Amino acid sequence: MSMSMGRLGRHLLGLAAVAAVAAGMMLATGGTAFAELGQPEPWEWHLQGSASPVMDNIVWFHNFLSVLITVITLFVLALLVVVVVKFNARANPVPSRTTHNTLIEVAWTLVPVLILVGIAVPSFRLLFLELDVPKADLTIKATGKQWYWSYAYPDNGKFEFDSLMAQDKQPRLLGVDNEMVVPVNKVIRVQTTGADVIHAFALPAFGVKIDAIPGRLNETWFKATKTGMFYGQCSELCGKDHAFMPIAIRVVSDQEFASWVETAKKKYASGGTNTYASTAGPTQ
Ligand SMILES: [Cu+2]
């Protein structure tokens, strides 16, 4: 080896410094600060910005795990470097014949167990938060169809309407003709089912992803904490237009929601006969 240990060490330190600066820059510029909430952005490498308590928890858990695995990886790397530098044949020509060390064996069994318990506690807490639907202010039934969604509002006049991707709308492949509209800061229970094949109702900003299965009624919930447009997509391969059945949710104030309901009752009064779905086949 032509490179001395000191030079190798300095090179490694230099590389680490460059990596740290690069990571810092990515965190500073790549954060959600510049992203538009509720939709993907070019070159996205992190989770979409959160707009619900469940997604807040998912983001926290993701960051917690990222820190944990980074610390563990750096610790293992440090151990490897120590072994390579201190215990190579040249530096340590007469190896130790130690085969057991009770303290260290107990430690390397117990510490990983404690780490796993530390992961399991917030993990199960998050799982139950997603699973237990709180008392709902509003129920919406989302039916996945080849290849669009139908939304029914049983609490607000029992109207139902179809939501199809709109070619002329932005964001591209996410804009729809009729958006799902919900009030802000209200618990929305979403019931999903499939009319033909399995679809999945997914909305990243709300931390929601649940299968829509024919013959079954699945249930999840979200509470949007911000107003605005939020986009998701069908997340179960469901046929040739799987990529073209987006989910668009407009979160509005209570008053705006009430006036939208009045308009929607009239607009969709015919129970869906005014839309594509009713003419497409017996999927209603
Ligand atoms: Cu689908």
Residues whose N, C-alpha, C, O or C-beta is under 5 A from the ligand:
A	BS01	CU	I198 H199 A200 C234 E236 C238 H242
